[in-house]
Amino acid sequence: YGAMGHYEIRSTALDLAKRESDRDVRRTAILLLSAMSSSEIRDALTDIARRDSDPEMREAAVQAMNPTSEALARYFHLIRRTQNGGFIDPLENE
C-alpha cells in the first residue's frame, strides 16, 4: 500500500484494475488505487464504478474513492487512529 508512490507499481495496479480477469486480483488492485490521488486514477475509478458489469468491482471502486474508509484500513491492515486519539495497529500482536 505504501509503495503506490512508485510509478511502476501504480501503473501495474491501474492496469490490473482495468483489465485483470481474476476477480480477486482485480478487486485488490481497485482497492489499492485508493492509496494514490491523481486525475487518471480518479477517472479510472469513476469509470469502473459507473460502467463495470460486475457489481463487486463497482462497489470496490466506490470504496476506493473514499481512501479514509474503515473498510480499506482493515483490508490493508493499516494503523488507524481512534476517536480518543489512540492508535490501533492490527499487526501489533502478530
Sequence and secondary structure as in RCSB ss.txt:
>XXXX:A:sequence
YGAMGHYEIRSTALDLAKRESDRDVRRTAILLLSAMSSSEIRDALTDIARRDSDPEMREAAVQAMNPTSEALARY
FHLIRRTQNGGFIDPLENE
>XXXX:A:secstr
 GGGGSHHHHHHHHHHHHH SSHHHHHHHHHHGGG   HHHHHHHHHHHHH S HHHHHHHHHHT TT HHHHHH
TT  EE TTS EE TTTT 
